[in-house]
């Protein structure tokens, strides 16, 4: 029974890696802020990394995103400390431009 559970777990782990359109690590280069629902908090990484499987080099958060204040605070702290971040992003589908929406952040 234990081997069956380990096998099932092993099959499910690779699928977690494909839950995001992009996972990119780097140091934050710029932060831009505008109206809350207009891709309100935007960042780029040093080196102009493409962030979600297309040509966009910026990713965003809107003020209606779950845990918005913590995500923004984390990104600001990482920028000030010069820490590396890993961004997990998905392409949004509302605008037709497939902008990169931040869904998860890891600070290193």
C-alpha positions in Angstrom: 0.0 0.0 0.0 2.8 2.4 0.9 4.5 1.9 -2.5 1.2 2.7 -4.3 0.9 6.0 -2.4 4.5 6.9 -3.2 3.9 6.0 -6.9 0.8 8.2 -7.0 2.6 11.0 -5.3 5.5 10.7 -7.7 3.1 11.0 -10.7 1.4 14.1 -9.3 4.6 16.1 -8.5 5.6 16.8 -12.1 2.1 18.2 -12.7 2.7 20.9 -10.1 5.6 22.2 -12.1 3.3 22.9 -15.1 0.7 24.8 -13.1 2.4 28.1 -14.1 3.0 29.7 -17.5 6.3 31.0 -16.2 8.7 30.6 -13.3 11.6 33.0 -13.4 14.2 34.0 -10.8 16.1 37.3 -10.6 16.5 40.6 -8.8 13.9 43.2 -9.2 14.9 46.0 -11.5 11.9 48.3 -11.6 8.6 48.8 -9.8 5.8 50.8 -11.4 2.6 51.7 -9.6 -0.7 52.9 -11.1 -4.4 52.6 -10.5 -5.4 49.4 -8.7 -7.2 47.6 -11.4 -5.0 48.8 -14.3 -2.2 46.2 -13.7 -1.6 48.4 -10.6 1.7 47.1 -9.3 4.2 46.1 -11.9 7.7 44.8 -11.7 10.5 43.9 -14.1 13.6 41.8 -13.3 17.2 42.8 -14.1 18.3 41.5 -17.5 14.8 41.8 -19.0 13.7 38.2 -18.4 10.6 37.1 -20.2 8.2 36.2 -17.4 5.3 34.0 -18.5 6.1 32.1 -21.7 5.7 35.1 -24.1 7.6 38.3 -24.8 6.4 40.3 -21.8 9.2 41.4 -19.4 6.9 42.8 -16.7 4.4 41.1 -14.3 1.6 42.7 -12.3 -0.7 42.5 -9.3 -4.0 44.2 -9.0 -5.3 45.5 -5.7 -8.2 43.0 -5.8 -5.8 40.1 -5.8 -5.9 37.8 -2.8 -3.2 38.7 -0.3 -2.3 41.8 -2.4 -0.8 43.8 0.5 1.5 41.0 1.6 2.6 40.3 -1.9 3.4 44.0 -2.6 5.2 44.3 0.8 7.3 41.2 0.0 8.3 42.5 -3.4 9.2 46.0 -2.0 11.3 44.4 0.8 13.1 42.2 -1.8 13.8 45.2 -3.9 15.2 47.2 -1.0 17.3 44.3 0.2 18.5 43.4 -3.2 17.3 39.8 -2.7 16.6 37.4 -5.5 12.9 36.5 -6.1 11.3 33.7 -8.0 8.1 34.7 -9.7 5.4 32.2 -10.6 3.2 33.8 -13.2 0.2 33.0 -15.5 -0.9 34.8 -18.6 -4.1 36.7 -18.0 -6.8 36.3 -20.7 -9.1 39.3 -20.1 -7.2 41.9 -22.2 -6.2 39.7 -25.1 -2.6 40.7 -24.5 -1.6 37.8 -22.2 0.1 40.0 -19.6 1.9 38.2 -16.8 -0.1 38.0 -13.6 1.9 37.1 -10.4 0.4 34.2 -8.6 3.2 33.2 -6.2 6.5 34.7 -5.0 9.5 33.1 -3.3 12.3 35.3 -1.9 15.8 33.9 -1.7 
